Amino acid sequence: MTKEEKRKRHSEANKRWYAEHVEEAKVANIKWRKANLEKAKASQRARYKANPQKKLLANAAWRVANLEKYRAISKAWRKANPVKIQQYSATWYKAHPEVAKAAALRWRKANPEKSKAATARWVEANPERAKAAAQKWNRESKERKAGRPRPRFCEVCGRSGKICFDHCHKTNKFRGWLCNSCNAILGHAGDNPDILIKLAKFLRRHTK
């Protein structure tokens, strides 16, 4: 009998014994692992490295069978490793931006109070980033409503500077992108074209 045949025969005999003595085998296995922890870990790592899918299935099965224990271990690890959690999260969000956005939206809808509290904490801890994010959101929101991006120059006088989103205060309908001065003129005139026409005539009359 060859060495390979002996190994195969021995393996089959072990399988039959384990099948006939399940509980006894479990106790013996646990006892051996405790006595040979490093060897057991090395052997397990080698098996998982050779068959990574088996590791995933084994981990999933253990989590299902030990849900409360898994949650407690996971919570303790997260509390002890906040930097690693941030790094893992950043990497995952970068690799799955659309999935991350959808998941965040579902969570906010399902947990409105927690979402508000989390946002308030983040704003308090990051005032400058919060201000920049609010300005960006406000700008993009207005550009979506306008149907075109904010230009560099006023659409009335052609001057640069602060360009405002001008809208009708009655209908809330977008009218155009105006500089701060032109927008203020409309506001002071109460959006009344008759007053603006009279002012134009007044200026022409007194600039001759």
C-alpha positions, 0 to 999 in steps of 0.5 A: 500500500502506497503512502497516498493510499494509507493517507486516504484510508486513514482520512476515510476512517476518521470521517466514519468515526466522526460521523458515529461520534459527533458529540464526542468529536466536538468535545475532543476538537474543542479540547485540542484547540484549547491545548494547541491554540496557535496550531489551530489558528494556523490550520484554520487560516490555511484552510480559509486561504485555500477556500475563501468562500468557505470562510464567508459561509462559516462566518455567516453561519456563525453570525446567524447562530450567535446574533447577540454575541456577534452584535456585542463583539462588533459594537465593542470592536467599533468602539475600540477602533474608530479610526479603522471604522472611518477608513473602512467606511471612506473606502467603501463609500468611494467604491460604492457611491450610488449604493451608499447614497441610497442606503443613507436616504433609506436610513434617514427616512426610517430614522428622522429623529436620529438623522436630525440629531446626527446632522446637528452633531456633525454641524456642531463638530464641523462648522466650516465644512457644514457652511461650505456644504450648505452653500454648495447645496443652495447653489446647485438647488438654484441652478437645477431650478433655473435650468442653467448654471449660474453665469459670471456676469449679470444678465441685465447690466453685464457686470460681474460680482455677486450673481443672484437668483432672481425670482417672482415673489408671487409665483416663485418662478425663476426670472434670471441671474442678476447682480446684487445691484440690479436685484436690489433695484427690482426689490426697492421698486417692488417689482413694479415695471411702471416705477422702473419706467418712470425712473428711466424717464426721470434719468433721461430727462435729467441727464440731457 
